[in-house]
Amino acid sequence: MLFFSRRAVLGLSGVLALGACGFRPVHAPDGAGAVLRGQVRVQAPENRAEFHLVSRLEERLGRAGEGTREGTGAARYALAFDVSIERRGTAVTSSNAITRIRLVGEAQFRITRAGHTAPVHAGRVRSFTAYSTTGVAIAHTAPRRHAEERLMVVLADQIVANLLSSAGHWP
């Protein structure tokens, strides 16, 4: 008995059509992911939140000069960013005590060729996270720091996705 599936035929034809138009997966051997791996020097962090952002960017893109295909050790690109975090109370009790804080983060970034000042790509990403403030005041530090770390990971992942989707168009 022959099992015919329209989904399989449509899926296969879609893959073949993408291949015919020059589509390359980002993580293919010559895709943008491989081209950027170890080729982006990220600016140094200035605070705890930026440290988490830079750590995640280097985890996803590789450290500049490490694991490069050419083996030169020099980064081809430099990534600079500006991060802002806004704190907003989102849950208030009847006695006006804030029990939940929402962190809204934004990162503006620009990538330049090493040694140049004109950006080859720039963008902005935004996200949010929240944490609880119930309990004693001293116990608020750990949840706040953890929420900031989560926010920086999300922003870094969005930056990397933006870079990977546009890297094929850079000089």
ABEGO torsion letter per residue (X at the ends): XBBBBAAAAAAAAAAAAAAAAGBBBAABAABAAAAABGABBBBBBABAAAAAAAAAAAAAAEBBGBGBAAGAGBBABBBBBBBBBBBBBABBBAAGBBABBBBBBBBBBBBBBBGBABBABBBBBBBBBBBBABEBAAAAAAAAAAAAAAAAAAAAAAAAAAAAAAAAABX
